[in-house]
Amino acid sequence: MQEEIMLGKKVWAVVGATENTDKFGYKIYKRLKLKGYRVYPVSPNYNEIDGDRCYKDLSSLPEMPEVIDMVVSPAKGIAVIDEAASLGIKNIWLQPGTYNNELMAAINEKGLNAVQACVLVALP
């Protein structure tokens, strides 16, 4: 199952990470870290989240993530999908509300793997 395959990968980027502790972009980032994943926060809005460097985009990460967790609107997500495909990142985890038909068509067109589920629920 695609969910289990992605959860087995240990290097993730959370696109749409935030320092607002009430938002999913923060909760997902923290939970992945607590579960032992190496997680990079990605957002042009912050320099740091909880003392960790926050990156402006996928291209500026120090290593390529095995999975991208999307916590941004579908309109913003299209550019992320394009960047991921150009960097060779194949696995996209889509939180509820982060995808639409246009985004899914872009993922399929680029041959990427996608899971549509809440990672907070899926994590053991």
C-alpha positions, 0 to 999 in steps of 0.5 A: 500500500502506498501509505505504508511505503511512504511512511517507511521513508525517513526524510520528509519535507513539510511544504506549508510548515508554520510556527503557528502551533494551532495549524496542521503545518506545525502539528504535522512537522512536529509529529514527524520529528517526534516519530524519528523522521528527518523533516525539513520545514518549507515555507517562504514565510519563516526563517525558523520553526522551533529553532530549526532552519526553514527553507524557502523552497524544495531546491534550497533543502540540504538533501532531497526529501523522499516524501513531500507532505503538502499543507498548502492550497491546490493553487500553491501546490501546482508550483510545488509539484512542478519543482518536485518533479524537476528535482526527481522527488517522486512521493507526495503526501496530500493532506485533506484540502490540499488537492483538486482535479488540476493538482491530481492531473499534474501529479499523474502527468509527471508520474509521481506517487500520491497519497491522499490522507491525513498523516497525523491519522496514518502515523502509528 
